[in-house]
Amino acid sequence: MTAADELLAHAQGRAFIGDTGYDSDDLARKIRRRGMKVVISCNPTRKRNRRRLDRRRYRQRFPCRRQPLRQDRAQLPRRR
């Protein structure tokens, strides 16, 4: 069992959202069999069987951080 299969075994909801690393036809087939929508960005080198990406759902895969990094720079340790 791969890590992706283990994630899928515990997945709940209407959509399976993943990064490009989870882009495989086999995993997409397993996700569809469970009745979930596949929201996985295609690998840029993929030539055939490219699927459309639901960008609205894909943005939800990680919580967005609204503050720019410059505000946090004062708190970072300095290297000499």
N, C-alpha and C positions, 0 to 999 in steps of 0.2 A: 504494500500500500504506500502510495506516495503522499507527500504532505498535502497536495491539492485534494486527493481523495479523502483524506482525513478531515480537511476543512469542509468539504462538501457533505460529509456524513453528519456534521453538526450544524450545517447551515439551515437557517429558517428565513422565511420571508418570500417575497414575490420575485426578487432579483438577486443574482449572484454577481457582485461587483469585484473585479480584480484588475491587477496591473498586467502589463505586457508579458510578464513572466508566466502567467497562467494561460497564455494563448495557445490552445491546442484543440484540434477538432474532436479528439476523444473526450476531453473534459467538457467541451461545449455540448456534446451529445448527452453525456451523463447529467449535466445541469438541466437540459431540456426534458429529459425523462422524468426528472423530479418535479416538473411543472414550473420551473423558475425561468426568468428571462436572463439571457447571457449579456452581461455588460462588462466586456473585457476588451481593452484596446488591442488592436491587431499589431503584431510585430511588424516593424517597417520593412523587413525583408520578405514578408509573405507575399507571394505572387498571386496565388489563387485562393478562392473561398474567403475573400475578405468580407467581414460582416460590418454592418452599419453600427455606429457607436451612439448610444443614447447619452449625449454629453451632459444633460441635466442630472441624470443619475450617476454618471461617472464622476462628477465633481463631488459627490457625497461620499466617496470612498475614504477620504481623510478629512478630519475637521480642518477648516481653513484658518490660518492665523492672519489676523487683520493688521497687526502692528508690524511696521517695517523693522528690519534687522538693525538699523542704525540706532534705534532707541535702546536696544539691548546691548549695544557695544560697550557702553560704560560699565556694564556688569561683568563682561568677559575678562578673564585673566590676561594680563599683558605678557607677551614674550619678549625677552631681551636678547 
